[in-house]
Amino acid sequence: MTGQRSALVIHGGAGTISPEQITPEMERDLRGGLQRSLDAGHAILKNGGSSLDAVVAAVHVLEDDPLFNAGRGAVFTSAGTHEMDAAIMDGRTLKAGTVGGIKRVKNPILLARAIMEKSPHLILAGDGAEDFARELGLEIVEQEYFYTEQRWQALERVRASRTESLSDADRHGTVGAVALDQSGNLAAATSTGGNTNKWPGRIGDTPVIGAGTYANNQTCAVSATGDGEFFIRTVASHDLSALMEYVGMKLAAAARAVIEKVGALGGTGGLIAIDRDGNIALPFNTTGMYRGYVDVDGKTTVAIYRERGQASL
């Protein structure tokens, strides 16, 4: 699709989210964070900017917001540290950059993009990734920067629980964005702190291209959130694209099929997706997903809970 129309979709994680669990003040702040993310990405798109720039801008805002599990608000590992993953993919070229297990890069999505554009590699992890970030002059911070009381209390709850009867919000979370620009190019970006109490060194689906992140101008752009191991096992985001490319399924149907497959294995979560015509899908199998979009007609929506009578919005 070419022309004047563009669209942006974002998410801030899916899980057991209900009005009873979130105070009005917290809901206001969460919705405000989602809106700021949308505003940042959409400002780029409406001025003719690229989908890559838009998804980076949208994710950057969420990484800086301590209410979301990425960057500043990243959850704690079992060792009481923070390890973050991120990914970006260009639907026009199928180029991608991903990073895993980094501890001190302030904005992991910026490093993922730098890996895509300024290195011969696709994935960098750990100390080597951070050395590359330093070489490029990306902002490095101490681990204390990522500390939030909310995430520390979540770790304490996990440590105290032997039944694993924990909310999805305590266990995992991710942020992401997908966009279509005025030139018809798609892009996807995802960033996460992973799972609360995860074993140090654990890598989830976010930086696995075709699992938690994927973009292809011929089909769609996808960013997933939830139980990462299940999204890896189902190769979820590429599976969505393949259903469209090889089977001819429409975006919404393919997206639902993928989440159903994840759920059939026991995984919880959701995804956001946009196709080359600007159609949008936001399916999830949890009680809520922090999400928002600006569609091709300029309509803006921010939502948290599962709306009555709607499967994905």
C-alpha positions as CSV (number, residue, x, y, z in Angstrom):
1,M,0.0,0.0,0.0
2,T,1.2,3.5,-0.8
3,G,-0.3,6.8,-0.4
4,Q,-1.1,9.1,2.6
5,R,-2.3,6.6,5.1
6,S,-0.3,5.2,8.0
7,A,-1.1,3.4,11.2
8,L,0.6,2.5,14.5
9,V,-0.2,-0.2,17.1
10,I,1.4,-0.6,20.6
11,H,1.2,-2.9,23.5
12,G,2.5,-2.8,27.1
13,G,2.0,-6.4,28.1
14,A,-0.8,-8.9,28.5
15,G,-1.9,-10.7,31.6
16,T,-4.4,-11.1,34.4
17,I,-5.5,-7.5,34.4
18,S,-8.8,-6.4,35.9
19,P,-10.3,-3.2,37.3
20,E,-10.2,-4.7,40.8
21,Q,-6.4,-5.1,40.6
22,I,-5.6,-1.5,39.4
23,T,-6.4,1.6,41.3
24,P,-8.0,4.5,39.4
25,E,-4.7,6.4,39.7
26,M,-2.7,3.6,38.4
27,E,-5.1,3.1,35.5
28,R,-4.8,6.8,34.6
29,D,-1.0,6.6,34.6
30,L,-1.0,3.4,32.5
31,R,-3.3,4.9,30.0
32,G,-1.2,8.1,30.0
33,G,1.9,6.1,29.2
34,L,0.3,4.3,26.4
35,Q,-1.0,7.5,25.0
36,R,2.4,9.2,25.1
37,S,3.9,6.2,23.3
38,L,1.2,6.5,20.6
39,D,1.7,10.2,20.3
40,A,5.5,9.8,19.9
41,G,5.2,7.2,17.1
42,H,2.3,8.8,15.3
43,A,4.0,12.2,15.2
44,I,6.7,10.6,13.1
45,L,4.2,8.8,10.8
46,K,1.9,11.7,10.1
47,N,4.9,13.8,9.1
48,G,6.0,11.2,6.5
49,G,8.6,9.5,8.7
50,S,9.5,5.8,8.5
51,S,7.8,2.9,10.3
52,L,11.2,2.1,11.8
53,D,11.5,5.5,13.4
54,A,8.0,5.3,14.6
55,V,8.2,2.0,16.4
56,V,11.5,2.9,18.0
57,A,10.0,6.2,19.2
58,A,6.9,4.4,20.6
59,V,9.0,1.7,22.4
60,H,11.5,4.2,23.7
61,V,8.7,6.0,25.6
62,L,7.5,2.8,27.2
63,E,11.1,1.8,28.1
64,D,11.4,5.1,30.0
65,D,8.1,4.5,31.9
66,P,8.6,2.6,35.1
67,L,5.1,1.2,34.9
68,F,6.0,-1.1,32.0
69,N,8.3,-4.2,32.0
70,A,11.0,-2.8,29.7
71,G,14.0,-0.5,30.4
72,R,13.3,1.5,33.5
73,G,10.6,-0.8,34.8
74,A,12.3,-4.1,34.0
75,V,11.5,-7.0,36.4
76,F,14.1,-8.7,38.6
77,T,15.9,-12.0,37.9
78,S,16.2,-14.6,40.7
79,A,19.5,-13.0,41.5
80,G,17.9,-9.7,42.1
81,T,19.4,-8.2,38.9
82,H,17.9,-6.9,35.6
83,E,18.5,-8.5,32.2
84,M,16.7,-7.1,29.2
85,D,16.0,-8.2,25.6
86,A,14.9,-6.2,22.6
87,A,14.4,-6.6,18.9
88,I,13.5,-4.6,15.7
89,M,12.7,-5.7,12.2
90,D,12.4,-3.9,8.9
91,G,9.6,-5.3,6.8
92,R,11.0,-3.7,3.6
93,T,14.4,-5.4,3.7
94,L,13.8,-8.2,6.3
95,K,16.8,-6.9,8.1
96,A,16.7,-7.2,11.9
97,G,18.7,-6.5,15.1
98,T,18.2,-8.1,18.4
99,V,19.8,-8.0,21.8
100,G,19.6,-10.4,24.8
101,G,20.6,-10.4,28.4
102,I,21.9,-6.8,28.7
103,K,22.1,-5.2,32.1
104,R,23.2,-1.6,31.8
105,V,21.9,-0.1,28.4
106,K,19.3,2.5,29.3
107,N,17.2,1.9,26.1
108,P,17.6,-1.6,24.7
109,I,15.6,-0.8,21.6
110,L,18.3,1.7,20.5
111,L,20.9,-1.0,20.8
112,A,18.8,-3.5,18.8
113,R,18.5,-0.9,16.0
114,A,22.2,-0.2,16.1
115,I,23.0,-3.9,15.7
116,M,20.7,-4.0,12.7
117,E,22.2,-0.9,11.0
118,K,25.8,-0.7,12.2
119,S,27.0,-4.3,12.7
120,P,27.3,-7.3,10.4
121,H,25.4,-9.4,13.0
122,L,21.7,-9.9,13.8
123,I,21.9,-10.9,17.5
124,L,24.3,-9.8,20.2
125,A,24.0,-10.7,23.9
126,G,25.5,-10.0,27.3
127,D,28.8,-8.2,27.8
128,G,29.6,-8.2,24.1
129,A,26.4,-6.4,23.3
130,E,27.1,-3.8,26.0
131,D,30.6,-3.3,24.7
132,F,29.1,-2.5,21.3
133,A,26.7,-0.1,22.9
134,R,29.6,1.7,24.6
135,E,31.5,1.9,21.4
136,L,28.5,3.6,19.8
137,G,28.1,6.0,22.6
138,L,24.7,4.7,23.7
139,E,23.7,5.7,27.2
140,I,24.9,3.3,29.9
141,V,23.4,3.3,33.4
142,E,23.9,1.5,36.7
143,Q,21.6,-1.3,37.6
144,E,20.0,0.9,40.3
145,Y,18.4,2.9,37.5
146,F,16.1,0.0,36.7
147,Y,15.0,-0.5,40.3
148,T,11.3,0.1,41.1
149,E,9.6,-0.9,44.3
150,Q,6.7,-2.4,42.4
151,R,9.0,-4.9,40.6
152,W,10.9,-5.7,43.8
153,Q,7.7,-6.5,45.6
154,A,6.8,-8.8,42.7
155,L,10.0,-10.6,43.1
156,E,9.4,-11.0,46.8
157,R,6.0,-12.5,46.1
158,V,7.4,-15.0,43.7
159,R,10.1,-16.0,46.1
160,A,7.6,-16.5,48.9
161,S,5.3,-18.6,46.7
162,R,5.8,-22.3,46.3
163,T,2.6,-22.8,44.4
164,E,3.3,-20.6,41.4
165,S,-0.2,-19.2,41.8
166,L,1.1,-15.8,40.6
167,S,-0.6,-13.3,38.4
168,D,0.6,-12.9,34.8
169,A,1.6,-9.4,35.7
170,D,4.0,-10.6,38.3
171,R,5.4,-13.3,36.0
172,H,6.0,-11.5,32.7
173,G,5.4,-8.4,30.6
174,T,6.7,-6.8,27.4
175,V,6.3,-3.6,25.3
176,G,6.1,-3.4,21.6
177,A,5.0,-1.5,18.5
178,V,4.2,-2.2,14.9
179,A,3.7,0.4,12.2
180,L,2.8,1.0,8.6
181,D,4.2,4.2,7.1
182,Q,3.1,6.4,4.1
183,S,5.5,4.6,1.8
184,G,3.9,1.2,2.6
185,N,6.7,-0.1,4.7
186,L,6.1,-2.2,7.8
187,A,8.2,-2.5,11.0
188,A,8.1,-4.1,14.4
189,A,9.9,-3.5,17.6
190,T,9.7,-5.2,21.0
191,S,11.5,-4.8,24.4
192,T,11.2,-6.6,27.7
193,G,12.7,-7.2,31.1
194,G,11.6,-10.8,30.8
195,N,10.0,-12.9,33.6
196,T,10.1,-12.0,37.3
197,N,12.5,-14.4,39.1
198,K,13.8,-15.8,35.8
199,W,17.1,-17.7,35.9
200,P,20.0,-15.3,35.0
201,G,20.8,-15.8,31.3
202,R,17.3,-16.7,30.3
203,I,16.3,-15.3,26.9
204,G,12.7,-15.1,25.9
205,D,10.8,-14.8,22.6
206,T,11.3,-11.0,22.2
207,P,14.8,-11.2,20.5
208,V,14.0,-14.4,18.6
209,I,13.0,-13.2,15.1
210,G,9.9,-15.1,14.0
211,A,8.8,-15.8,17.6
212,G,8.1,-12.5,19.5
213,T,9.0,-10.1,16.7
214,Y,8.6,-10.2,12.9
215,A,7.9,-7.9,10.0
216,N,7.5,-8.5,6.2
217,N,6.1,-5.9,3.8
218,Q,4.4,-8.8,1.9
219,T,2.3,-9.7,4.9
220,C,2.4,-8.1,8.3
221,A,4.4,-6.8,11.3
222,V,4.0,-8.5,14.7
223,S,5.0,-7.9,18.3
224,A,4.1,-10.5,20.9
225,T,3.8,-10.5,24.7
226,G,3.3,-13.3,27.2
227,D,4.9,-16.7,28.1
228,G,7.9,-16.4,25.8
229,E,8.8,-20.1,25.7
230,F,5.4,-20.9,24.1
231,F,5.8,-18.1,21.5
232,I,9.2,-19.6,20.6
233,R,7.9,-23.1,20.4
234,T,5.1,-22.1,18.0
235,V,7.3,-19.6,16.1
236,A,4.3,-17.4,16.6
237,S,5.0,-14.2,14.8
238,H,6.3,-15.9,11.6
239,D,3.5,-18.4,11.8
240,L,1.1,-15.5,11.5
241,S,2.9,-14.2,8.5
242,A,3.0,-17.6,6.9
243,L,-0.7,-18.2,7.4
244,M,-1.2,-15.0,5.4
245,E,1.4,-15.7,2.7
246,Y,0.9,-19.4,2.1
247,V,-2.7,-20.0,3.1
248,G,-4.2,-16.6,2.2
249,M,-5.7,-16.0,5.6
250,K,-6.7,-12.5,6.6
251,L,-4.8,-10.8,9.4
252,A,-7.4,-11.0,12.1
253,A,-8.1,-14.7,11.4
254,A,-4.4,-15.6,11.3
255,A,-3.7,-13.7,14.5
256,R,-6.5,-15.5,16.4
257,A,-5.2,-18.8,15.1
258,V,-1.7,-18.1,16.4
259,I,-2.9,-17.1,19.9
260,E,-5.2,-20.2,19.9
261,K,-2.1,-22.4,19.1
262,V,-0.1,-20.7,21.9
263,G,-3.0,-21.3,24.3
264,A,-3.5,-24.9,23.3
265,L,0.1,-25.6,24.6
266,G,-0.7,-23.8,27.9
267,G,0.8,-20.4,27.1
268,T,-0.8,-17.1,28.0
269,G,-0.3,-13.7,26.2
270,G,-1.2,-11.8,23.2
271,L,0.1,-9.9,20.2
272,I,-0.4,-6.8,18.1
273,A,-0.2,-7.0,14.3
274,I,-0.7,-4.8,11.3
275,D,-0.8,-5.7,7.6
276,R,0.3,-3.9,4.5
277,D,-3.3,-2.5,4.0
278,G,-3.3,-1.0,7.5
279,N,-5.7,-3.6,9.0
280,I,-5.0,-4.2,12.7
281,A,-5.3,-7.2,15.0
282,L,-4.8,-7.3,18.8
283,P,-5.8,-10.8,20.0
284,F,-5.0,-12.1,23.5
285,N,-6.1,-15.0,25.7
286,T,-5.7,-13.2,29.0
287,T,-8.1,-10.9,30.9
288,G,-6.4,-7.9,29.6
289,M,-3.6,-6.4,27.5
290,Y,-2.3,-2.8,27.7
291,R,-2.7,-1.7,24.1
292,G,-3.5,1.2,21.8
293,Y,-3.5,2.2,18.2
294,V,-3.9,5.0,15.7
295,D,-5.5,3.5,12.6
296,V,-5.4,4.6,9.0
297,D,-8.3,6.9,9.5
298,G,-6.6,8.6,12.4
299,K,-8.9,7.1,15.1
300,T,-7.0,6.7,18.4
301,T,-7.8,4.0,21.0
302,V,-6.2,3.1,24.3
303,A,-7.5,0.1,26.2
304,I,-6.5,-2.2,29.0
305,Y,-9.3,-4.7,29.7
306,R,-11.2,-7.2,27.5
307,E,-14.1,-5.3,26.3
308,R,-17.5,-6.9,26.5
309,G,-18.5,-8.6,23.2
310,Q,-15.1,-8.1,21.6
311,A,-12.6,-10.9,21.2
312,S,-9.5,-8.7,20.7
313,L,-10.3,-5.1,21.4
